[in-house]
Amino acid sequence: MKKTFLFFIVLCFFLSAAAPSLAEEPPEQSVAPPEITAEKAVILNAKNGRVLFGKNEAETGYCGFLPRLMTCVLLAESGQDLETEITVPNQVNALTKQRSSAELTEGDAISLSDLMTAVLVGNAQEAAYAIALYLSDGNINAFIEQMNMRAAELGAADTVFTEPAGYYEEGTSAKTTAIDAAKIAAQAATFDAILSKSNIATANLTVNGKKRILYTRNAIIDQNDESFSPKASGLSVHGDTRIGSSMVSTNNSTGSRFIAVVISSKPVTETFPDIRKLLDYSVASFHTVTLLDKSTPVSEIKVKQAKGKDTLILIPEETIQALLPKNLDSEKLERIIDLPNELQAPIEKGTAVGKITLIYEDTVYGETALITQTQAELDLVQNYTEKISIFFKKTSVRLVIVVLLLLIVIYIFITYLKNRKKQKKKKITSHQRVNFHKPEEK
């Protein structure tokens, strides 16, 4: 009795000690949206353009960094060899309203790569004009038209460019929205050349064969500045005492790509903290989740006349990943599967037979085909049996069979009648042949 009681006490002790490890982990707490001072701001999922946070993100206004960033996008998309050395065109000095510390002038020999560096590191307006004139064969209006066409293609429907350098003039018709700027920035972030060059604190340009040092205007990537953020990768920044400031940045972590844009009437020194808050919120609140793995079976489907099997396993054609809140409520994740009732063998491996759609809180986060994991060979015996069965189930065939049966019955009946008549006639004939003889008289 004492041993049993002691065993019970020891068991209770171990169960109580193990209880914390058996308990479910508490759900991750949601992070409060950032409070920022800028009038317009947005966080964009760079992969699909979904807005993760917004503040007046669709309101139009001026954005100084965007023309220069778009100019770099068009250079990156042009397919030009960035190591190509060009001569700064003669029109640059007349067109540039505000020169930069790059101190580029007409006739300078410089590579396209260093021109892009000058734009992204030093906000060099003369470098932006040099790129624009080179890409358009000296027709700056044609280049501006190209900027607007490309913006529309990228979904920036409320954006109008009037020049490539980002110089603000009173009464300009140039405009954009925070969300449009983020869409264009998301395209810019797909180019390693733009991402790497915009993340340089100190750049060395080669102009006329000589080195020239250029320092970044983007304090958020400068480790020596109090505005530095280890989470941020610079894209572009602009400050103007007349119109305010604007900035776009992206996170430098691998995996999920966030685009943060701030457009403000305040000095650029107040824009850096806003960008930091947006990126901190993005990284803390969202992560990439694998919603569907292409190696994991999703469903099965009946298959007719298959040799040795009645069903086929279905798997996704593609793995689906999505950027979702870290405090995701898995019960709200819906899988909508669209399939036929059954398949007919033969079926090849990898045949698309339906689709699956993934929805979270009424938003579609992915869609892919469902394909067969294995093949299904045709069972010839089943196939022919089925064909014969189907053939005899046809109304026309059944009608023909009934008619044939009737004809056979009629034929048998007529034959029977004929035979009976013959038999009667034969009997009569046999009776007529009987001879009757008279008895002999004695």
PEURUR-V885668 format. One line per field, one symbol per residue. ss: DSSP state (a for helix, b for strand, c for the rest). A space follows every 50 residues. Layout:
ss = ???
This chain:
ss = caaaaaaaaaaaaaaaaaaaaacccccccccccccccccbbbbbbccccc bbbbbcccccbccaaaaaaaaaaaaaacccccccbbbccccaaaaccccc ccccccccbbbaaaaaaaaaaaccaaaaaaaaaaaccccaaaaaaaaaaa aaaccccccbccccccccccccccbbcaaaaaaaaaaacccaaaaaaccc cbbbbbbccbbbbbbcccaaaccccccccccbbbbbbbbbcccbbbbbbb bccccccbbbbbbbcccaaaaaaaaaaaaaaaaaabbbbbbbccccbbbb bbbbcbccccbbbbbbcccbbbbbbccccaaabbbbbbbccbbbccbccc cbbbbbbbbbccbbbbbbbbbbcccbcbcaaaaaaaaaaaaaacaaaaaa aaaaaaaaaaaaaaaaaaaaaaaaaaaaaaaacccccccccc
